[in-house]
């Protein structure tokens, strides 16, 4: 993974773009709101509670991109500046053939097909541009909406593969059919 510039992705309704410092208020909301985070178990040192921490998070994900560790996008509607969610490919395998997808969306925009559209874009990017063999997803075992999204996007529940870092998570994966 080595890009000349940040890979923006456009779909029918959405623009997936680089997060910037001016997104800090939305990032603070997305990473601290109880509804958005009801199924996310972050350690205390990974929680975002202040604008300064939101800016630090944005800086961190952009640095991770520059260092070929991850790609994190802010999700916007085309022609709109404000992000409504985030999606990323991260936790790449040592040989860069497997990555994990993570996502979050403002509840006001849920159940409108937005995350399905964004996830399809990121899956296509991962398989077509990054030549990944597999994309993994970990979601809380009680997060029915996330499990439904993953299954509708072609991911398969991996019943016998557990998340060693979090026993509340279930694991899904999607194999690249073209690799």
C-alpha positions in Angstrom: 0.0 0.0 0.0 1.7 3.1 -1.2 -0.2 6.0 -2.7 0.8 9.2 -4.4 -2.2 10.9 -2.8 -5.1 10.0 -0.6 -7.6 7.8 -2.5 -11.0 9.5 -2.5 -13.8 7.2 -3.5 -17.1 8.3 -5.1 -20.3 6.3 -5.4 -23.8 7.2 -6.5 -24.5 9.3 -3.5 -21.3 9.4 -1.4 -17.8 10.8 -1.3 -15.3 8.9 0.9 -12.6 11.4 1.7 -9.7 12.1 3.9 -10.6 13.3 7.4 -9.4 16.8 8.3 -9.1 18.8 11.5 -12.3 20.7 10.6 -14.1 17.3 11.1 -13.1 17.2 14.7 -16.6 18.0 16.2 -18.2 15.2 14.2 -15.4 12.8 15.1 -15.8 13.6 18.7 -19.5 12.9 18.4 -19.0 9.6 16.5 -16.4 8.4 19.0 -18.2 9.4 22.2 -22.0 9.2 21.6 -23.5 6.4 23.6 -25.8 5.3 20.8 -23.0 5.2 18.2 -20.7 3.4 20.5 -23.1 1.0 22.3 -21.4 -2.0 20.8 -17.9 -0.8 20.8 -15.6 -1.7 23.7 -12.7 0.7 23.7 -10.0 0.8 26.3 -9.9 4.0 28.3 -6.8 5.2 26.5 -8.6 4.8 23.1 -11.7 6.8 24.1 -12.3 10.2 22.6 -13.7 12.7 25.1 -12.5 16.1 24.0 -11.9 18.1 20.8 -8.2 17.8 21.4 -8.5 14.0 21.4 -10.7 14.1 18.3 -8.0 16.2 16.5 -5.4 13.7 17.8 -7.4 10.8 16.4 -7.6 12.5 13.0 -3.9 13.2 13.0 -3.2 9.6 14.0 -5.3 8.0 11.2 -3.8 10.4 8.6 -0.3 9.5 9.9 -1.2 5.8 9.7 -2.1 6.4 6.0 1.1 8.2 5.3 3.0 5.3 7.0 1.0 2.6 5.0 -0.7 1.2 8.0 -4.4 2.0 7.2 -6.8 4.0 5.1 -9.5 5.9 7.0 -12.2 7.8 5.1 -14.8 10.3 6.3 -18.2 9.5 4.7 -20.1 12.5 3.2 -22.8 13.0 0.7 -21.5 14.4 -2.6 -21.6 18.2 -2.5 -21.7 18.2 1.3 -18.7 19.0 3.5 -19.8 17.5 6.8 -19.0 13.8 7.4 -21.8 11.6 8.6 -19.6 8.5 9.4 -16.3 6.9 9.0 -15.0 3.7 7.4 -11.5 2.2 7.2 -9.3 -0.6 6.2 -6.7 -1.3 8.9 -4.9 -4.0 10.8 -3.2 -5.2 7.6 -1.5 -8.6 7.7 2.3 -8.6 7.5 2.2 -9.4 3.7 -0.7 -6.9 3.1 -3.1 -9.6 1.8 -5.6 -9.3 4.6 -7.2 -6.2 6.2 -9.9 -5.5 8.7 -12.8 -3.1 7.9 -14.2 -0.8 10.6 -17.1 1.6 10.3 -19.4 4.0 12.2 -22.3 6.1 11.2 -24.4 8.9 12.7 -27.7 7.3 13.8 -29.7 10.0 12.0 -28.4 8.4 8.7 -28.7 4.7 9.6 -31.1 2.4 7.8 -30.9 4.4 4.5 -28.4 2.2 2.7 -25.5 4.6 3.3 -23.2 2.2 5.0 -24.0 -0.6 2.5 -23.0 1.8 -0.3 -19.8 2.9 1.5 -18.8 -0.7 2.5 -19.3 -1.8 -1.2 -16.9 0.9 -2.2 -14.3 0.0 0.3 -14.6 -3.8 -0.5 -14.1 -3.0 -4.2 -11.1 -0.7 -3.3 -9.6 -3.4 -1.1 -9.8 -6.1 -3.7 -9.3 -4.1 -6.9 -6.7 -1.5 -5.8 -5.0 -3.2 -2.9 -5.3 -6.7 -4.2 -6.3 -8.1 -0.8 -7.1 -11.8 -0.6 -9.5 -11.3 2.3 -11.3 -8.6 4.3 -12.2 -9.3 7.9 -14.8 -7.6 10.2 -15.3 -7.9 13.9 -18.6 -6.8 15.4 -20.2 -7.2 18.7 -22.3 -10.3 19.0 -25.4 -8.2 19.9 -25.0 -5.7 17.1 -27.7 -7.1 14.8 -27.6 -4.2 12.3 -23.8 -4.6 11.8 -24.1 -8.4 11.4 -27.0 -7.9 8.9 -24.9 -5.3 6.9 -21.9 -7.7 6.8 -24.0 -10.7 5.7 -25.8 -8.6 3.0 -22.4 -7.5 1.8 -21.3 -11.1 1.3 -19.3 -11.6 4.5 -19.5 -15.0 6.1 -19.8 -15.6 9.8 -16.8 -17.4 11.1 -18.3 -19.4 14.0 -15.1 -21.1 15.1 -12.8 -18.1 14.8 -12.9 -15.8 17.8 -11.6 -12.4 18.5 -8.9 -13.1 21.0 -8.9 -9.4 22.1 -12.6 -9.2 22.8 -14.9 -12.1 23.6 -18.0 -10.1 22.9 -17.1 -9.8 19.2 -18.0 -12.2 16.4 -15.8 -12.5 13.3 -16.8 -12.2 9.6 -14.7 -12.5 6.5 -15.0 -12.0 2.8 -12.7 -13.7 0.4 -11.7 -12.0 -2.8 -13.3 -14.0 -5.6 -10.7 -12.8 -8.1 -7.4 -13.3 -6.4 
